[in-house]
């Protein structure tokens, strides 16, 4: 009896979008070939998401009185569906199963839609100013705002009207240690979250204990962060064009703190780093920048192994496991 065929490896795509209406581009991470080009898209950082690998959703930057959410199939260049929220959406994510789409609005409201029906299940006022970033850890939603605050929400509570009515406060925790707008937030195993801010700090939080574990000061404003899945390291993308390699300094098994520091930097972008993504094995880091370029890094050598220019092109295939890089082009 012949052995079963070897499994076909899943294609991994690097996705790039921008607010300059340059569309969504996708390149094969292994070959470097351009795979997809959706021509109509002008989304801002953290406003592009993949819904359970099935399709793309991108909240559009406001143009006049319109700021729709565009939905794209992998194998078609045009917009498949448009929805029109009551206000422009600044941040957009989907849960792992693709059941819910969550958007943060410019008013500070958060919107939660059911993907299968498109129905708005719940809307609540979360922050005093625009929601700039969202992250999920299991059933916990973490939101960061231009008002400098970070809040943690229990989605089980938010999806149940009676629980919302009985709750003393809708949020589980409210963190106000950042002095300026929050720019990004990411969640790590062990219920650890890392946030960045225009105050030039990244702060590490325990989502279980509801407290700050550590604050790290950087030479530049940090606009993007991603976590290395192999170890307690995170990458911080600065407006100075550098990507700082930083030890967490936190034992996630005990939520304790100890000394650590910036332990290195990747330096090849000519303008600010606006978005970062890490491969599942931590061996590859992908960065997007205001310079319009996407770089793929070998994290061991800290060398650039591929470069992509976000410009007009064609689309040819779909993907199962994408990495998202959202370029912000002024």
ChimeraX attribute file (.defattr): number of C-alpha atoms within 10 A of each C-alpha:
attribute: neighborCount
match mode: 1-to-1
recipient: residues
	/A:1	3
	/A:2	4
	/A:3	5
	/A:4	6
	/A:5	6
	/A:6	6
	/A:7	6
	/A:8	6
	/A:9	7
	/A:10	10
	/A:11	15
	/A:12	19
	/A:13	25
	/A:14	28
	/A:15	28
	/A:16	29
	/A:17	32
	/A:18	29
	/A:19	20
	/A:20	15
	/A:21	16
	/A:22	22
	/A:23	21
	/A:24	30
	/A:25	27
	/A:26	32
	/A:27	25
	/A:28	19
	/A:29	20
	/A:30	11
	/A:31	10
	/A:32	16
	/A:33	13
	/A:34	20
	/A:35	22
	/A:36	25
	/A:37	27
	/A:38	23
	/A:39	20
	/A:40	16
	/A:41	26
	/A:42	25
	/A:43	31
	/A:44	27
	/A:45	27
	/A:46	26
	/A:47	27
	/A:48	31
	/A:49	25
	/A:50	25
	/A:51	20
	/A:52	16
	/A:53	16
	/A:54	13
	/A:55	18
	/A:56	18
	/A:57	23
	/A:58	26
	/A:59	30
	/A:60	24
	/A:61	23
	/A:62	17
	/A:63	10
	/A:64	6
	/A:65	8
	/A:66	14
	/A:67	22
	/A:68	21
	/A:69	24
	/A:70	22
	/A:71	22
	/A:72	22
	/A:73	16
	/A:74	22
	/A:75	16
	/A:76	15
	/A:77	18
	/A:78	16
	/A:79	17
	/A:80	12
	/A:81	12
	/A:82	15
	/A:83	12
	/A:84	13
	/A:85	16
	/A:86	11
	/A:87	16
	/A:88	23
	/A:89	32
	/A:90	28
	/A:91	28
	/A:92	29
	/A:93	25
	/A:94	23
	/A:95	19
	/A:96	13
	/A:97	9
	/A:98	17
	/A:99	14
	/A:100	21
	/A:101	20
	/A:102	24
	/A:103	27
	/A:104	31
	/A:105	25
	/A:106	20
	/A:107	17
	/A:108	23
	/A:109	19
	/A:110	23
	/A:111	21
	/A:112	23
	/A:113	18
	/A:114	15
	/A:115	15
	/A:116	9
	/A:117	8
	/A:118	12
	/A:119	11
	/A:120	15
	/A:121	13
	/A:122	15
	/A:123	16
	/A:124	13
	/A:125	14
	/A:126	25
	/A:127	23
	/A:128	15
	/A:129	19
	/A:130	23
	/A:131	31
	/A:132	28
	/A:133	26
	/A:134	28
	/A:135	23
	/A:136	22
	/A:137	18
	/A:138	13
	/A:139	12
	/A:140	18
	/A:141	19
	/A:142	25
	/A:143	28
	/A:144	31
	/A:145	28
	/A:146	21
	/A:147	19
	/A:148	22
	/A:149	23
	/A:150	25
	/A:151	20
	/A:152	23
	/A:153	20
	/A:154	16
	/A:155	15
	/A:156	12
	/A:157	19
	/A:158	20
	/A:159	14
	/A:160	12
	/A:161	11
	/A:162	10
	/A:163	13
	/A:164	15
	/A:165	12
	/A:166	10
	/A:167	12
	/A:168	9
	/A:169	10
	/A:170	19
	/A:171	18
	/A:172	18
	/A:173	18
	/A:174	15
	/A:175	15
	/A:176	13
	/A:177	12
	/A:178	21
	/A:179	14
	/A:180	18
	/A:181	21
	/A:182	27
	/A:183	26
	/A:184	28
	/A:185	26
	/A:186	22
	/A:187	24
	/A:188	20
	/A:189	13
	/A:190	15
	/A:191	17
	/A:192	22
	/A:193	22
	/A:194	23
	/A:195	28
	/A:196	28
	/A:197	25
	/A:198	20
	/A:199	18
	/A:200	20
	/A:201	21
	/A:202	28
	/A:203	20
	/A:204	24
	/A:205	23
	/A:206	21
	/A:207	20
	/A:208	12
	/A:209	12
	/A:210	14
	/A:211	13
	/A:212	17
	/A:213	20
	/A:214	19
	/A:215	17
	/A:216	17
	/A:217	14
	/A:218	17
	/A:219	12
	/A:220	19
	/A:221	21
	/A:222	32
	/A:223	25
	/A:224	29
	/A:225	26
	/A:226	24
	/A:227	26
	/A:228	23
	/A:229	16
	/A:230	10
	/A:231	10
	/A:232	16
	/A:233	18
	/A:234	21
	/A:235	26
	/A:236	31
	/A:237	28
	/A:238	24
	/A:239	23
	/A:240	16
	/A:241	21
	/A:242	23
	/A:243	25
	/A:244	22
	/A:245	20
	/A:246	22
	/A:247	19
	/A:248	27
	/A:249	18
	/A:250	21
	/A:251	13
	/A:252	16
	/A:253	9
	/A:254	8
	/A:255	15
	/A:256	12
	/A:257	14
	/A:258	10
	/A:259	9
	/A:260	13
	/A:261	13
	/A:262	17
	/A:263	10
	/A:264	14
	/A:265	15
	/A:266	19
	/A:267	14
	/A:268	12
	/A:269	21
	/A:270	15
	/A:271	17
	/A:272	23
	/A:273	28
	/A:274	29
	/A:275	27
	/A:276	27
	/A:277	24
	/A:278	23
	/A:279	16
	/A:280	13
	/A:281	9
	/A:282	16
	/A:283	15
	/A:284	19
	/A:285	22
	/A:286	25
	/A:287	27
	/A:288	34
	/A:289	26
	/A:290	21
	/A:291	19
	/A:292	20
	/A:293	20
	/A:294	26
	/A:295	21
	/A:296	23
	/A:297	20
	/A:298	15
	/A:299	17
	/A:300	9
	/A:301	10
	/A:302	15
	/A:303	14
	/A:304	17
	/A:305	12
	/A:306	15
	/A:307	14
	/A:308	19
	/A:309	13
	/A:310	22
	/A:311	16
	/A:312	12
	/A:313	16
	/A:314	14
	/A:315	19
	/A:316	15
	/A:317	15
	/A:318	21
	/A:319	20
	/A:320	15
	/A:321	16
	/A:322	22
	/A:323	22
	/A:324	23
	/A:325	28
	/A:326	29
	/A:327	31
	/A:328	24
	/A:329	21
	/A:330	9
